[in-house]
């Protein structure tokens, strides 16, 4: 049996065995084995520009640069600048096979450019995958992101996380609609109420790039006026971008644009749309199908093609400040876009920020305001109730509401709803002179003074103790701090008018609109709903709770919130009245009575320039544990004209409370130092802070240090 088997295996006349012959033939006919995806071992490289320069999505400062990768031939067509890719990152020089670096973990990134050669002399890893052939990162968007990263001492990858929304494959597969032709130039409309309103629209429609600071008149027409500015820009064949503080404002501008231009000419970019729909709308803008965008903070990076206008409404609102690194402000991003794209710029508000006043003062922008006669006709009557009035008022002592407020509410409820603005909880008042109410400030750096438990006065900026304070305005030596129970006052209003419905609007439940029927509407600042036909009256309660906050912008912010509430009240020709409970002699209160936010901002700017406050100077906040802050400040090479204030203790995060961005973790005690530089040194300051932070991260220092350029709250 075995002999027969052996003869069968040998074959005839010494021929090779049949199975071996088949194996040799199959090997001879086999093709070169296909390279393994994501490593592409043995794969041929692209013949044209085989090197891809990639920005990896790491978001750490010491890796804020481009990395070179090899482009396999099979990915040559899809690997184009601007697409999303995946690469292997973290492999060492020793992990090289067949001249190709391998290993490391997969990480997302953007392909920046294709090159013929690499500046890196060692072996290159290959692109692992082209996630999508859709080019989402244009040269214009990349340049803007780099400018924002440099200004705020951040990484380019962090800025691109804010600028490019997450991918949705289904949204990419759907084609965007065909672009519509340019509309006709709109009429002047309510822009005729402003001295140069018609000329501004004409310049936009003719392809110009006017820059203006717009002080809007009270009332609901601001959204229609913004829509006309967008329509005029579209009429010139260019794109427009409008950034508003919240979804309610975005909905109003969206409705105004739809009424003026119809459907299909603009998109609304807000978080309420959902990831897929929002990405589809973003793609429509990126592909050029739509040239007008209205959105909240994240829309400041919208890739509008042929950008002709960037506009921001209510730039003083806290919502315009991004809370994710590097924490840019929408106004500053739009200013960068206006400079890079050489387009028109419009910042509008019922009030006026100091930053907007600086744009006019420097000549970079022109004012867009109405005549004083027009302002008086559109604004309501403003009446004040001060501390002396409250002391003499029996009703105020009993019910914590002055008699004037009772009368205004009673009369207003006969004609429509009445708005009651109540400050939020948690405002910590700063100290002020008990005689003239001037804020108590440090003699060394002009920072706000805070009272400690032992009674000593300490500066909240530089930490120096003030033992012999006296008021520079009136010479007084006594200090005061105001704390008023706002919620209890609102409850007293409800008890005083039991037959009138009471509606509330605040953080938990924000109302968009209320009917024009008589009602009491109690709202926190910024959450005031719009009343049909306007409010008959408004009460602005507990003014010291807003003016007494330990912040440089307390007066400016209080005036902005008061004017925003007063702008919802009917004009004085229709008997609209506003009552503010605050000391009448204070500058923000006087600006409200005169309805002159621009004058208040100009005077505030002059004082800040004299004292070296932002925005005239540039500031950065460095916070962390005392040891980490001290090490960072000793290592950073600051500009010669930089001044370090502090460090001072940071208020701890209480257990069970929500942790604010930049606040210490619960149980940890941090300090904060402020670095101040004069005008012209802001770029050098940001570069120095970024270099020091990158070196610290590269060394792997355990204790974190947070750096924020131009913090909105500096005390």
LOKETI-600454 format. One record per residue (C-alpha): residue in three letters; residue number from 1; x, z negated, y negated. Coordinates in steps of 0.25 Angstrom, whole numbers. Example, Ala and Ser with C-alpha at 12.3 -4.5 7.8 and 13.67 -1.06 7.14 Angstrom:
% LOKETI-600454
ALA|1|49|-31|18
SER|2|55|-29|4
END
This chain:
% LOKETI-600454
UNK|1|0|0|0
UNK|2|11|-3|-10
UNK|3|19|9|-6
UNK|4|7|18|-9
UNK|5|5|11|-22
UNK|6|20|13|-26
UNK|7|19|28|-22
UNK|8|7|30|-31
UNK|9|14|23|-43
UNK|10|26|32|-42
UNK|11|19|45|-43
UNK|12|24|59|-38
UNK|13|38|63|-38
UNK|14|43|52|-47
UNK|15|33|54|-59
UNK|16|31|42|-68
UNK|17|20|33|-65
UNK|18|6|38|-70
UNK|19|3|25|-78
UNK|20|17|25|-85
UNK|21|15|40|-89
UNK|22|1|37|-95
UNK|23|7|25|-103
UNK|24|18|34|-108
UNK|25|9|44|-113
UNK|26|0|34|-120
UNK|27|11|28|-127
UNK|28|16|42|-131
UNK|29|2|46|-137
UNK|30|0|33|-144
UNK|31|0|32|-159
UNK|32|7|23|-167
UNK|33|0|9|-167
UNK|34|-9|6|-179
UNK|35|-3|-4|-188
UNK|36|-10|-17|-188
UNK|37|-18|-20|-201
UNK|38|-14|-31|-210
UNK|39|0|-30|-206
UNK|40|1|-15|-204
UNK|41|14|-17|-196
UNK|42|20|-3|-193
UNK|43|10|4|-203
UNK|44|15|15|-212
UNK|45|15|12|-227
UNK|46|8|20|-237
UNK|47|16|32|-241
UNK|48|13|31|-256
UNK|49|15|18|-263
UNK|50|17|9|-251
UNK|51|18|-4|-258
UNK|52|5|-12|-263
UNK|53|7|-22|-274
UNK|54|-3|-33|-271
UNK|55|-9|-46|-278
UNK|56|-11|-56|-268
UNK|57|-23|-66|-270
UNK|58|-15|-79|-270
UNK|59|-18|-84|-283
UNK|60|-5|-92|-285
UNK|61|4|-90|-297
UNK|62|17|-89|-289
UNK|63|11|-77|-282
UNK|64|5|-70|-294
UNK|65|12|-57|-292
UNK|66|10|-44|-283
UNK|67|15|-42|-269
UNK|68|19|-29|-262
UNK|69|13|-25|-249
UNK|70|15|-12|-241
UNK|71|4|-2|-240
UNK|72|1|3|-226
UNK|73|-3|18|-225
UNK|74|-17|15|-220
UNK|75|-20|6|-232
UNK|76|-14|17|-242
UNK|77|-27|22|-247
UNK|78|-35|9|-249
UNK|79|-23|1|-254
UNK|80|-25|5|-269
UNK|81|-23|-4|-281
UNK|82|-34|-13|-284
UNK|83|-39|-15|-270
UNK|84|-40|-28|-262
UNK|85|-30|-30|-251
UNK|86|-26|-40|-241
UNK|87|-11|-43|-238
UNK|88|-3|-53|-230
UNK|89|4|-63|-239
UNK|90|14|-74|-236
UNK|91|23|-67|-226
UNK|92|38|-70|-227
UNK|93|50|-60|-226
UNK|94|53|-64|-212
UNK|95|40|-58|-207
UNK|96|43|-44|-207
UNK|97|40|-34|-196
UNK|98|43|-19|-196
UNK|99|47|-20|-211
UNK|100|34|-26|-215
UNK|101|31|-40|-219
UNK|102|20|-47|-211
UNK|103|13|-61|-210
UNK|104|6|-69|-221
UNK|105|-8|-71|-223
UNK|106|-18|-61|-228
UNK|107|-22|-62|-242
UNK|108|-30|-54|-252
UNK|109|-25|-46|-264
UNK|110|-26|-34|-273
UNK|111|-17|-22|-272
UNK|112|-11|-20|-286
UNK|113|-3|-7|-285
UNK|114|4|2|-275
UNK|115|18|4|-276
UNK|116|29|13|-270
UNK|117|39|2|-269
UNK|118|39|-13|-268
UNK|119|48|-22|-277
UNK|120|49|-31|-265
UNK|121|61|-28|-256
UNK|122|56|-35|-243
UNK|123|46|-30|-233
UNK|124|31|-29|-237
UNK|125|19|-33|-230
UNK|126|8|-23|-229
UNK|127|-6|-23|-235
UNK|128|-15|-30|-225
UNK|129|-28|-24|-230
UNK|130|-35|-17|-241
UNK|131|-47|-25|-242
UNK|132|-55|-15|-250
UNK|133|-52|-1|-256
UNK|134|-60|-5|-268
UNK|135|-50|-7|-280
UNK|136|-55|-19|-287
UNK|137|-42|-23|-296
UNK|138|-40|-13|-307
UNK|139|-28|-12|-316
UNK|140|-36|-17|-327
UNK|141|-41|-29|-320
UNK|142|-28|-32|-314
UNK|143|-22|-32|-328
UNK|144|-33|-41|-333
UNK|145|-31|-51|-322
UNK|146|-16|-52|-324
UNK|147|-18|-54|-339
UNK|148|-28|-66|-336
UNK|149|-18|-72|-326
UNK|150|-7|-72|-336
UNK|151|-15|-78|-347
UNK|152|-20|-89|-338
UNK|153|-7|-92|-330
UNK|154|-14|-88|-317
UNK|155|-12|-79|-306
UNK|156|-17|-64|-305
UNK|157|-24|-67|-291
UNK|158|-32|-78|-297
UNK|159|-37|-69|-309
UNK|160|-41|-58|-299
UNK|161|-49|-67|-291
UNK|162|-57|-69|-303
UNK|163|-57|-54|-307
UNK|164|-60|-48|-294
UNK|165|-73|-53|-286
UNK|166|-72|-55|-271
UNK|167|-74|-42|-263
UNK|168|-87|-38|-257
UNK|169|-86|-27|-246
UNK|170|-101|-23|-247
UNK|171|-100|-22|-262
UNK|172|-88|-13|-262
UNK|173|-95|-3|-252
UNK|174|-106|-1|-261
UNK|175|-104|9|-272
UNK|176|-106|5|-287
UNK|177|-116|13|-295
UNK|178|-112|25|-303
UNK|179|-108|21|-318
UNK|180|-119|24|-328
UNK|181|-116|32|-341
UNK|182|-113|24|-354
UNK|183|-125|19|-361
UNK|184|-129|22|-375
UNK|185|-123|13|-386
UNK|186|-133|2|-388
UNK|187|-140|-2|-402
UNK|188|-134|-13|-410
UNK|189|-146|-22|-407
UNK|190|-144|-37|-410
UNK|191|-129|-34|-413
UNK|192|-134|-30|-427
UNK|193|-135|-45|-430
UNK|194|-120|-46|-431
UNK|195|-112|-41|-442
UNK|196|-103|-32|-434
UNK|197|-112|-31|-421
UNK|198|-116|-16|-423
UNK|199|-101|-12|-425
UNK|200|-97|-20|-413
UNK|201|-107|-12|-404
UNK|202|-103|1|-410
UNK|203|-88|-1|-408
UNK|204|-91|-4|-393
UNK|205|-99|8|-391
UNK|206|-89|17|-398
UNK|207|-78|12|-388
UNK|208|-71|2|-397
UNK|209|-66|-12|-393
UNK|210|-71|-22|-404
UNK|211|-68|-37|-401
UNK|212|-78|-47|-407
UNK|213|-82|-61|-406
UNK|214|-97|-61|-407
UNK|215|-104|-74|-412
UNK|216|-118|-71|-406
UNK|217|-131|-75|-414
UNK|218|-140|-85|-407
UNK|219|-151|-80|-398
UNK|220|-152|-72|-385
UNK|221|-147|-58|-390
UNK|222|-132|-60|-387
UNK|223|-134|-54|-373
UNK|224|-141|-42|-379
UNK|225|-129|-41|-389
UNK|226|-119|-42|-377
UNK|227|-126|-31|-370
UNK|228|-126|-22|-382
UNK|229|-111|-23|-383
UNK|230|-109|-20|-368
UNK|231|-118|-8|-370
UNK|232|-110|-3|-382
UNK|233|-98|-4|-373
UNK|234|-104|4|-362
UNK|235|-108|15|-372
UNK|236|-94|17|-375
UNK|237|-91|20|-360
UNK|238|-84|7|-358
UNK|239|-86|-6|-350
UNK|240|-90|-20|-354
UNK|241|-89|-34|-349
UNK|242|-97|-46|-353
UNK|243|-94|-60|-349
UNK|244|-104|-71|-351
UNK|245|-103|-86|-347
UNK|246|-114|-87|-336
UNK|247|-124|-80|-328
UNK|248|-136|-82|-338
UNK|249|-128|-75|-349
UNK|250|-124|-64|-340
UNK|251|-139|-62|-336
UNK|252|-143|-61|-350
UNK|253|-132|-50|-353
UNK|254|-135|-43|-341
UNK|255|-150|-42|-345
UNK|256|-146|-38|-359
UNK|257|-137|-27|-353
UNK|258|-148|-22|-343
UNK|259|-158|-21|-354
UNK|260|-149|-13|-363
UNK|261|-142|-4|-353
UNK|262|-150|-5|-340
UNK|263|-145|-7|-326
UNK|264|-132|-2|-320
UNK|265|-123|-3|-333
UNK|266|-118|-17|-331
UNK|267|-116|-28|-320
UNK|268|-117|-43|-320
UNK|269|-106|-50|-314
UNK|270|-110|-65|-311
UNK|271|-108|-74|-299
UNK|272|-123|-74|-297
UNK|273|-122|-60|-292
UNK|274|-115|-64|-279
UNK|275|-102|-59|-274
UNK|276|-106|-45|-268
UNK|277|-115|-41|-280
UNK|278|-105|-46|-290
UNK|279|-93|-38|-283
UNK|280|-102|-25|-282
UNK|281|-104|-27|-297
UNK|282|-90|-29|-300
UNK|283|-86|-17|-292
UNK|284|-96|-8|-300
UNK|285|-88|-13|-312
UNK|286|-75|-10|-306
UNK|287|-79|4|-301
UNK|288|-84|7|-315
UNK|289|-99|8|-311
UNK|290|-103|-2|-321
UNK|291|-96|-5|-334
UNK|292|-102|-17|-340
UNK|293|-101|-31|-334
UNK|294|-108|-44|-338
UNK|295|-104|-57|-331
UNK|296|-99|-71|-331
UNK|297|-84|-76|-331
UNK|298|-79|-68|-319
UNK|299|-84|-55|-325
UNK|300|-72|-56|-335
UNK|301|-64|-48|-325
UNK|302|-74|-37|-322
UNK|303|-67|-24|-321
UNK|304|-75|-16|-331
UNK|305|-70|-2|-332
UNK|306|-67|4|-346
UNK|307|-69|-10|-352
UNK|308|-74|-9|-367
UNK|309|-80|-23|-369
UNK|310|-77|-37|-364
UNK|311|-87|-48|-369
UNK|312|-89|-63|-367
UNK|313|-101|-71|-371
UNK|314|-99|-86|-374
UNK|315|-84|-87|-372
UNK|316|-84|-102|-374
UNK|317|-92|-105|-362
UNK|318|-85|-112|-351
UNK|319|-90|-102|-340
UNK|320|-80|-92|-346
UNK|321|-68|-100|-341
UNK|322|-64|-96|-327
UNK|323|-62|-108|-318
UNK|324|-54|-101|-307
UNK|325|-39|-99|-309
UNK|326|-33|-95|-319
UNK|327|-46|-99|-326
UNK|328|-47|-88|-337
UNK|329|-58|-87|-348
UNK|330|-67|-75|-349
UNK|331|-64|-74|-364
UNK|332|-49|-73|-362
UNK|333|-51|-63|-350
UNK|334|-60|-54|-358
UNK|335|-50|-55|-370
UNK|336|-39|-50|-360
UNK|337|-48|-39|-356
UNK|338|-51|-34|-370
UNK|339|-36|-34|-373
UNK|340|-32|-26|-360
UNK|341|-44|-16|-360
UNK|342|-44|-15|-375
UNK|343|-59|-17|-375
UNK|344|-69|-24|-384
UNK|345|-71|-39|-384
UNK|346|-83|-47|-387
UNK|347|-84|-63|-386
UNK|348|-98|-68|-390
UNK|349|-105|-81|-391
UNK|350|-115|-88|-399
UNK|351|-104|-97|-402
UNK|352|-89|-94|-404
UNK|353|-77|-100|-397
UNK|354|-63|-103|-403
UNK|355|-57|-92|-395
UNK|356|-67|-82|-400
UNK|357|-64|-86|-414
UNK|358|-49|-84|-412
UNK|359|-52|-70|-408
UNK|360|-58|-67|-421
UNK|361|-48|-76|-429
UNK|362|-36|-68|-423
UNK|363|-43|-55|-426
UNK|364|-44|-50|-412
UNK|365|-59|-50|-412
UNK|366|-70|-48|-423
UNK|367|-81|-58|-426
UNK|368|-95|-53|-422
UNK|369|-105|-62|-429
UNK|370|-118|-62|-437
UNK|371|-120|-65|-452
UNK|372|-124|-79|-455
UNK|373|-138|-75|-459
UNK|374|-140|-69|-445
UNK|375|-134|-82|-439
UNK|376|-144|-91|-446
UNK|377|-156|-83|-443
UNK|378|-152|-83|-428
UNK|379|-147|-97|-426
UNK|380|-157|-109|-425
UNK|381|-156|-121|-434
UNK|382|-146|-132|-430
UNK|383|-149|-146|-434
UNK|384|-139|-158|-431
UNK|385|-141|-172|-427
UNK|386|-128|-181|-429
UNK|387|-124|-195|-425
UNK|388|-129|-201|-438
UNK|389|-143|-194|-436
UNK|390|-144|-200|-421
UNK|391|-140|-214|-426
UNK|392|-151|-214|-437
UNK|393|-162|-207|-427
UNK|394|-171|-217|-420
UNK|395|-175|-206|-410
UNK|396|-161|-203|-407
UNK|397|-158|-217|-404
UNK|398|-170|-219|-395
UNK|399|-170|-206|-388
UNK|400|-156|-200|-390
UNK|401|-162|-188|-398
UNK|402|-163|-187|-413
UNK|403|-176|-185|-420
UNK|404|-172|-171|-425
UNK|405|-170|-167|-410
UNK|406|-184|-172|-407
UNK|407|-190|-164|-418
UNK|408|-183|-151|-415
UNK|409|-187|-152|-400
UNK|410|-202|-156|-403
UNK|411|-203|-144|-413
UNK|412|-195|-134|-404
UNK|413|-204|-137|-392
UNK|414|-216|-132|-400
UNK|415|-210|-118|-400
UNK|416|-201|-117|-388
UNK|417|-191|-123|-379
UNK|418|-180|-133|-384
UNK|419|-166|-133|-379
UNK|420|-159|-146|-377
UNK|421|-144|-144|-374
UNK|422|-138|-156|-367
UNK|423|-123|-158|-365
UNK|424|-118|-158|-351
UNK|425|-113|-171|-344
UNK|426|-98|-174|-343
UNK|427|-94|-172|-358
UNK|428|-83|-181|-361
UNK|429|-83|-183|-376
UNK|430|-70|-183|-384
UNK|431|-67|-193|-395
UNK|432|-70|-191|-409
UNK|433|-69|-198|-422
UNK|434|-81|-207|-424
UNK|435|-82|-204|-438
UNK|436|-81|-189|-440
UNK|437|-82|-185|-425
UNK|438|-69|-177|-426
UNK|439|-62|-176|-412
UNK|440|-51|-185|-409
UNK|441|-38|-178|-406
UNK|442|-24|-181|-403
UNK|443|-14|-180|-414
UNK|444|-3|-174|-406
UNK|445|-11|-162|-399
UNK|446|-25|-163|-405
UNK|447|-31|-165|-391
UNK|448|-43|-173|-389
UNK|449|-42|-188|-388
UNK|450|-48|-196|-376
UNK|451|-51|-211|-375
UNK|452|-45|-218|-363
UNK|453|-51|-230|-356
UNK|454|-41|-239|-363
UNK|455|-45|-234|-377
UNK|456|-33|-225|-379
UNK|457|-34|-211|-385
UNK|458|-27|-200|-377
UNK|459|-26|-186|-380
UNK|460|-33|-177|-369
UNK|461|-22|-166|-371
UNK|462|-8|-172|-373
UNK|463|-12|-186|-368
UNK|464|-6|-194|-380
UNK|465|-12|-207|-384
UNK|466|-18|-208|-398
UNK|467|-18|-222|-403
UNK|468|-21|-221|-417
UNK|469|-31|-210|-418
UNK|470|-39|-207|-431
UNK|471|-47|-196|-435
UNK|472|-40|-185|-443
UNK|473|-53|-181|-450
UNK|474|-59|-194|-455
UNK|475|-48|-204|-452
UNK|476|-58|-212|-442
UNK|477|-52|-220|-431
UNK|478|-65|-222|-422
UNK|479|-68|-212|-410
UNK|480|-81|-209|-403
UNK|481|-85|-202|-391
UNK|482|-99|-197|-389
UNK|483|-107|-197|-376
UNK|484|-122|-194|-377
UNK|485|-131|-194|-365
UNK|486|-137|-180|-365
UNK|487|-145|-180|-353
UNK|488|-153|-192|-357
UNK|489|-156|-186|-371
UNK|490|-162|-174|-363
UNK|491|-170|-183|-355
UNK|492|-176|-189|-368
UNK|493|-180|-175|-372
UNK|494|-188|-173|-360
UNK|495|-195|-186|-361
UNK|496|-198|-184|-376
UNK|497|-205|-171|-373
UNK|498|-212|-173|-359
UNK|499|-222|-162|-361
UNK|500|-211|-151|-363
UNK|501|-204|-146|-350
UNK|502|-189|-149|-349
UNK|503|-180|-138|-343
UNK|504|-165|-141|-340
UNK|505|-153|-131|-339
UNK|506|-140|-136|-334
UNK|507|-129|-135|-324
UNK|508|-138|-137|-312
UNK|509|-149|-128|-317
UNK|510|-147|-118|-328
UNK|511|-159|-111|-334
UNK|512|-158|-97|-339
UNK|513|-170|-96|-348
UNK|514|-182|-105|-352
UNK|515|-196|-101|-357
UNK|516|-199|-101|-371
UNK|517|-210|-112|-369
UNK|518|-207|-126|-375
UNK|519|-197|-134|-366
UNK|520|-185|-143|-367
UNK|521|-173|-136|-361
UNK|522|-162|-146|-358
UNK|523|-149|-138|-355
UNK|524|-134|-141|-354
UNK|525|-124|-133|-363
UNK|526|-123|-119|-358
UNK|527|-135|-119|-349
UNK|528|-146|-117|-360
UNK|529|-157|-107|-355
UNK|530|-162|-96|-364
UNK|531|-176|-99|-369
UNK|532|-186|-88|-371
UNK|533|-187|-86|-386
UNK|534|-176|-96|-389
UNK|535|-177|-111|-390
UNK|536|-185|-117|-401
UNK|537|-174|-128|-402
UNK|538|-162|-134|-396
UNK|539|-156|-148|-395
UNK|540|-141|-149|-393
UNK|541|-139|-164|-389
UNK|542|-127|-173|-388
UNK|543|-117|-164|-396
UNK|544|-106|-175|-395
UNK|545|-106|-173|-380
UNK|546|-102|-159|-382
UNK|547|-93|-161|-394
UNK|548|-86|-173|-388
UNK|549|-80|-166|-376
UNK|550|-65|-168|-375
UNK|551|-62|-153|-377
UNK|552|-56|-144|-387
UNK|553|-68|-135|-387
UNK|554|-79|-146|-388
UNK|555|-84|-142|-401
UNK|556|-83|-127|-399
UNK|557|-90|-129|-385
UNK|558|-101|-138|-391
UNK|559|-104|-128|-402
UNK|560|-105|-116|-392
UNK|561|-115|-124|-383
UNK|562|-123|-128|-395
UNK|563|-124|-114|-401
UNK|564|-127|-108|-387
UNK|565|-139|-117|-386
UNK|566|-143|-115|-401
UNK|567|-142|-100|-399
UNK|568|-154|-101|-389
UNK|569|-163|-107|-400
UNK|570|-172|-99|-409
UNK|571|-167|-95|-422
UNK|572|-170|-103|-434
UNK|573|-180|-93|-439
UNK|574|-188|-97|-427
UNK|575|-186|-112|-429
UNK|576|-175|-114|-419
UNK|577|-168|-127|-420
UNK|578|-155|-133|-414
UNK|579|-152|-148|-415
UNK|580|-138|-153|-411
UNK|581|-135|-167|-409
UNK|582|-121|-168|-414
UNK|583|-113|-173|-426
UNK|584|-117|-163|-437
UNK|585|-103|-164|-444
UNK|586|-96|-158|-432
UNK|587|-90|-144|-433
UNK|588|-98|-139|-420
UNK|589|-111|-144|-425
UNK|590|-109|-138|-439
UNK|591|-106|-125|-433
UNK|592|-119|-126|-425
UNK|593|-127|-129|-437
UNK|594|-121|-117|-444
UNK|595|-121|-109|-432
UNK|596|-107|-105|-434
UNK|597|-99|-105|-421
UNK|598|-89|-95|-427
UNK|599|-85|-104|-438
UNK|600|-83|-116|-429
UNK|601|-74|-108|-420
UNK|602|-66|-103|-431
UNK|603|-63|-117|-436
UNK|604|-61|-122|-422
UNK|605|-50|-111|-420
UNK|606|-43|-115|-433
UNK|607|-42|-130|-429
UNK|608|-37|-126|-415
UNK|609|-27|-117|-421
UNK|610|-22|-128|-430
UNK|611|-21|-138|-418
UNK|612|-16|-128|-408
UNK|613|-28|-128|-399
UNK|614|-33|-116|-390
UNK|615|-36|-105|-392
UNK|616|-26|-104|-403
UNK|617|-16|-110|-393
UNK|618|-15|-108|-378
UNK|619|-16|-120|-369
UNK|620|-14|-122|-354
UNK|621|-18|-134|-346
UNK|622|-9|-139|-334
UNK|623|-16|-150|-325
UNK|624|-12|-157|-312
UNK|625|-6|-170|-308
UNK|626|3|-177|-317
UNK|627|15|-173|-309
UNK|628|11|-159|-307
UNK|629|8|-157|-322
UNK|630|21|-163|-326
UNK|631|29|-154|-316
UNK|632|22|-142|-321
UNK|633|24|-144|-336
UNK|634|39|-147|-333
UNK|635|41|-134|-325
UNK|636|33|-124|-334
UNK|637|41|-117|-345
UNK|638|31|-117|-356
UNK|639|33|-109|-369
UNK|640|41|-115|-380
UNK|641|29|-118|-389
UNK|642|20|-124|-378
UNK|643|15|-138|-380
UNK|644|11|-147|-368
UNK|645|0|-157|-371
UNK|646|-2|-168|-361
UNK|647|-3|-170|-349
UNK|648|-16|-179|-349
UNK|649|-24|-184|-338
UNK|650|-35|-174|-333
UNK|651|-49|-181|-330
UNK|652|-50|-183|-315
UNK|653|-60|-177|-306
UNK|654|-70|-187|-302
UNK|655|-74|-188|-287
UNK|656|-87|-180|-284
UNK|657|-86|-172|-297
UNK|658|-84|-157|-297
UNK|659|-70|-154|-300
UNK|660|-68|-145|-312
UNK|661|-58|-133|-313
UNK|662|-44|-139|-316
UNK|663|-48|-153|-314
UNK|664|-40|-162|-304
UNK|665|-45|-165|-290
UNK|666|-53|-178|-288
UNK|667|-44|-190|-288
UNK|668|-32|-183|-294
UNK|669|-27|-186|-308
UNK|670|-22|-174|-316
UNK|671|-16|-171|-329
UNK|672|-17|-160|-339
UNK|673|-7|-154|-349
UNK|674|-10|-144|-360
UNK|675|0|-133|-364
UNK|676|-2|-127|-377
UNK|677|5|-115|-383
UNK|678|3|-108|-397
UNK|679|-3|-94|-398
UNK|680|6|-83|-392
UNK|681|11|-92|-381
UNK|682|-1|-92|-371
UNK|683|5|-81|-362
UNK|684|19|-89|-361
UNK|685|11|-102|-358
UNK|686|3|-95|-347
UNK|687|15|-88|-341
UNK|688|23|-101|-341
UNK|689|12|-109|-334
UNK|690|10|-98|-324
UNK|691|25|-98|-320
UNK|692|26|-113|-319
UNK|693|13|-114|-310
UNK|694|18|-102|-301
UNK|695|31|-109|-299
UNK|696|24|-122|-296
UNK|697|15|-115|-285
UNK|698|27|-108|-279
UNK|699|34|-121|-277
UNK|700|22|-126|-270
UNK|701|20|-139|-279
UNK|702|9|-147|-273
UNK|703|2|-153|-285
UNK|704|-7|-142|-293
UNK|705|-6|-139|-307
UNK|706|-17|-132|-314
UNK|707|-14|-123|-326
UNK|708|-25|-117|-335
UNK|709|-22|-109|-347
UNK|710|-32|-110|-359
UNK|711|-40|-121|-352
UNK|712|-54|-122|-359
UNK|713|-54|-137|-359
UNK|714|-42|-144|-365
UNK|715|-48|-156|-371
END
